[in-house]
């Protein structure tokens, strides 16, 4: 558990599995967006949680601008 003054949350840890697929998007431009579904309430076999991360690129020039990431949480409710 991750205990905060006003709530208790959780953190998920990952373990390697040979069936995992990892994607790298090296040629994105400033006008492109990468959307990662972080959670799905349906428990029908599709991915419900999506881990994501970052890594250092070994050939990055020393004067390259720092990378930026913005996380936005959006709630979508679909009624049938």
Secondary structure, DSSP 8 states (H G I E B T S, - for coil): -EE-SS-EE--------TT------TT--TT-------B----SSS--B--------TT--TT-----------------
